[in-house]
Amino acid sequence: QVQLVESGGGWVQAGNSLRLSCTASGRTTNRYAMGWFRQAPGKEREFVAAISWVGSYTDYAGSVKGRFTISRDNAKNTLYLQMNSLKPEDTAVYYCAATPVPNGRYTTVVVTSTEYDYWGQGTQVTITS
């Protein structure tokens, strides 16, 4: 089992930045692909960004590409999401997710929510205009 805890959410005006963190604990000896998803009120959860175990491979939703950067520090068991040039439409609860990858699949990037085994509780991000 892996426990994921997000932090760094908050309330900011449009154009500003936030950095989210997600710290993993528990069975962290496995290798995990990780990602960020978000869910706005009345909408389904959507993919934001994902990163491979080795950290060199990433993928982004079109709506955040060029503004958001996903990264990870495996020594600290921590995933990050740097969010710049925030817009009101970025308002949502942001969730981090993790899924173990088989040996040798360390460059795998997972973008589909159903492929993730572990989820955090979410952190609220509110952007005002």
Residue pairs with C-beta under 8 A, 6 or more apart in sequence:
1 26
1 27
1 118
2 24
2 25
2 26
2 27
2 28
2 30
2 32
2 98
2 117
2 118
3 24
3 25
3 26
3 118
4 22
4 23
4 24
4 96
4 97
4 98
4 118
4 119
4 120
4 121
5 22
5 23
5 25
5 120
5 121
6 20
6 21
6 22
6 94
6 95
6 96
6 120
6 121
6 122
6 123
7 20
7 21
7 22
7 23
7 123
8 18
8 19
8 20
8 21
8 123
9 18
9 20
9 94
9 123
9 124
9 125
10 18
10 124
10 125
10 126
11 126
11 127
11 128
12 18
12 86
12 126
12 127
12 128
13 127
13 128
13 129
14 86
14 87
14 88
14 127
14 128
14 129
15 85
15 86
16 86
16 127
17 82
17 83
17 84
17 85
17 86
18 83
18 86
18 125
19 80
19 81
19 82
19 83
20 36
20 80
20 81
20 83
20 94
20 96
20 123
20 125
21 78
21 79
21 80
22 34
22 36
22 78
22 79
22 80
22 81
22 96
22 120
23 76
23 77
23 78
23 79
24 32
24 77
24 78
24 79
24 98
25 77
28 77
30 100
31 53
31 100
31 101
31 103
31 106
32 53
32 98
32 99
32 100
32 101
32 118
33 50
33 51
33 52
33 53
33 98
33 99
33 101
33 108
33 109
33 110
34 50
34 51
34 72
34 79
34 96
34 97
34 98
34 99
35 47
35 48
35 49
35 50
35 51
35 70
35 96
35 97
35 98
35 110
35 111
35 116
36 48
36 49
36 50
36 70
36 79
36 81
36 94
36 95
36 96
36 97
37 45
37 46
37 47
37 48
37 94
37 95
37 96
37 97
37 113
38 45
38 46
38 48
38 90
38 92
38 93
38 94
38 95
38 125
39 45
39 46
39 92
39 93
39 95
39 122
40 89
40 91
40 92
40 93
43 92
45 95
45 113
46 61
47 61
47 111
47 112
47 113
48 60
48 61
48 64
48 68
48 81
48 94
49 58
49 59
49 60
49 61
49 64
49 68
49 69
49 70
49 81
50 58
50 59
50 70
50 109
50 110
50 111
51 57
51 58
51 70
51 71
51 72
51 79
51 109
52 58
52 101
52 106
52 107
52 108
52 109
53 74
53 101
53 106
53 107
53 108
54 106
54 107
55 71
55 72
55 74
56 107
57 107
57 108
57 109
58 70
58 109
59 109
59 111
60 68
60 70
63 89
64 83
64 90
67 83
67 84
67 85
67 86
68 81
68 82
68 83
68 84
69 80
69 81
69 82
69 84
70 79
70 80
70 81
70 82
71 79
71 80
71 82
72 78
72 79
72 80
73 80
79 96
79 98
81 94
81 96
83 90
83 125
86 125
86 127
87 127
88 127
88 128
88 129
89 127
90 125
90 127
91 125
91 126
91 127
92 125
93 122
93 123
93 124
93 125
94 122
94 123
94 124
94 125
95 119
95 120
95 121
95 122
96 119
96 120
97 113
97 116
97 118
97 119
97 120
98 116
98 117
98 118
99 110
99 115
99 116
99 117
99 118
100 117
101 108
110 116
